[in-house]
């Protein structure tokens, strides 16, 4: 193993002004000069004015998510397909970096983005999708020819709400609904809050487009005391609590710490096995201590665990939260860290509560060993909300307000809270699926599982952070906090997500199920 990054964060983290972090690749930020070039900064003439206007509207790149469209990948093709899907992610990241570093060229030439960025990207994606076809067909599988139509990407305007540029994402049961789902207009701050095309040269922690140049922005935040009460957890039908006052009412709590030993990496063994930096952002890991891109099920089963009950060797992981205060953490020069716009001081949770609950409609069955569940969507800002599962709140407000598309600004004495309710319906056969979603599903509104799926214990993760409240000043946000993200997703709160791989011992899993089904509170 040995790939997990365990490095103690220095209390003497180097301070740097936001401009340096945003403009110097070596300093851990994306090149981001003139993110929003305005018309008056361009060359004279109508054409250059049009070019400048076009450049001003381009915030990021939106590509169809090929992986979410896969329905059946033969075993012999899984590694090859996973590698090619990771290549698609890398291509988008590289194209986005080029988009971010060529604002002046975009200002001067209205066709620059198409000719130099999205056009070449389409060609690369087409070749990669064809390699996916070859992998599947060589292993005897059937390739859906419609996937070949997903090579083209679009640019997403600065004032587009999260989800409006989605490419036909999935609903909560993992079935493609061929529709774009937006967030009801809640996110009005998609990197479109600009400073007239000026560079981010403010004080440390006060940058119009974030310390790394790719968000968050002022409109990504809201004072929670001014939000109308809405106690619903989850996005749409995703993420609602499976338990209630009937059925299996017990709970099982596992205490696994808050990643105090700084167990981090930028891999994702579920989505991109065998691919270094497959996540393009940094994860916190609690529980299993051997989770990286190269971990086999056998290695995970034999690993150490941070959980107090050593029978729980499950892996729980989520993107880190950072405060963009002008400081630079250990990964400022690393892929998935500063090189990809994930900058600032990593925050360790003050609390990480891991709880399993039952079904209000009846008993639950045991989870199979090595069951993988991904909840939420790290690409929801460009994908749409079909797989989003996000809840942001503050202590003291959790029963009143849950936010999807904005980060809360908490009052004094209140802490930031991230809550995730996982899928709790299982198809009864598979520990994973081609798109890593269709083998599990969320409960329906009445608490039942559809399509013959079986109720399993629902994992509920609650993360609490001590975060100084950001301040909104003249359209800017001072010392914002943000979740790590793929760079093109601009640190939007809607992209929060959570991952789980079950490695409970058989005895402890049986104890969990018995406790839940008999109404006990166990740990």
Buried (B, 14 or more C-beta within 10 A) or exposed (E): EEBBBEEEBEEEBEEBBBBBBBBBEEBBBBBBBBBBBBBEBBEEEEEBBEBBBBBBBBBBBBBBBBBBBBBBBBEEBBBBBBBBBBBBBBBBBBBBBBBBBBBBBBBBBBEBBEEBBBEBBBEBBBEBBBBBBBBBEEBEBEBBEEBBEBBEBBBBBBBBBBBBBBBBBBBBBBBBEEEBBBBEEBBBBBBBBBBEBBBBBBEBBBBBBBBBBBBBBBBBBBEBEEBEEEEEBBBBBBBBBBBBEEBBBBBBBBBBBBBEBBBBBBBBBBBBBBBBBBBBBBBBBBBBBBBBBBBEBEBBBEBEBBBEBEBBBBBBBBBBBBBBBBBBBBBBEBBBBBBBBBBBBBBBBBEBBBBBBBBBBBBBBBBBBBBBBBBBBBBBBBBBBBBBBBBBBBBBBBEBBBBBBBBBBBBEEBBBBBBBBBBBBBBEEBBBBBBBBBBBBBBBEEBBBEEEBBBBBBBBBBBBBEBEBBBBEEEBBBBBBBBBBBBBBBBBBBBBBBBBBBBBBEEBBEBBBBBBBEEEEBB
